[in-house]
Amino acid sequence: MNEKLMNEKKEKQLAARLQQSLTPMDRELNRELWPQMLRRLNIDEREIDERAPGRQWLAVLFSPAALSSVPWFDWALLAVLVVGVCIFPKSIPIWLYHL
Amino acid sequence: MELLEQRPKVLAQFAAGELEAFETLFRQFQQEVYGWIVRIVRDPAAAEDLTVETFWRIYRAHARFDPDRSFGAWARRIASNVAIDYLKTAQARETQLSVSLPEESMQASLAGDPARQHGAIQNPAIQREVRERTQLAFQQLPAKLRAVAALALIEECPHSEIAEALNISTAAVKSRLFRAVRLLRNKLGNLDSSL
């Protein structure tokens, strides 16, 4: 019990010394950090995109702008292909082999 | 009041990964997180960067957040980990540069009879040196002990609050504090006969 009190006393003395020696900290944040946070998030997203170019390619491929730029005869060709596959499903392995 | 009513909705939206909800929480908690970090690292510029780092980790971990629990307590735990990681790397850097104060000069001046010791303590140069040595001893504490010492001894935070923020038990806080005090007393040695 005595030792405990002794330790507490020493702890208090040490605390007083530290409080005297270390300058008090201003806990108020003096500026808005959201712009810095946004920059960090943008950098993070860019890094993810750079690390996964496949995902970027897919995003471009399926964007509305990319889809609207496809010529009409390509869509027609795709439709013929889909209809052909539906009529002759056994041709699927042949198409897959050629792809 | 309106914010408090909206909070569960905002927390659910944040957990779903919505950036707007994250921005709302960021603006609401940035001050609290910064205040907590600056108490541990004791460097305002570093604390600003670490606040951003904390919220970046929070944003990345949004899917793991449970909207029924306290966002503030969760953010504080992440902030504590970020601050301790910073102290560890800063300490490694400081060790490489290793600035050490002359060991003998002051201890020699403080050793001996009490009258001489009292005179030395009154001397502004000695006082400055005592302060510098105390700061150095504090900076040299291992990161986990330094965080507890800063919060308990300097900031006088309750042990239960420190335990919750560091995700450890109150007994572990007391144990770390005891080790920190012992290390500081060993390092400060003869500076004060009462220690």
Interface residues (C-beta under 8 A of the other chain):
Chain A: N7 K10 E11 Q13 L14 A15 R17 L18 Q19 Q20 S21 L22 M25 D26 R27 E28 L29 R31 L33 W34 Q36 M37 R40 L41 D44
Chain B: L19 E23 F26 R27 Q30 Q31 Y34 G35 V38 R39 R42 P44 E48 T51 V52 F55 W56 Y59 R60 V130 R131 T134 Q135 F138 A149 A152 L153 I154 E156 L177 F178 V181 L184 R185 L188 D192 S194 L195
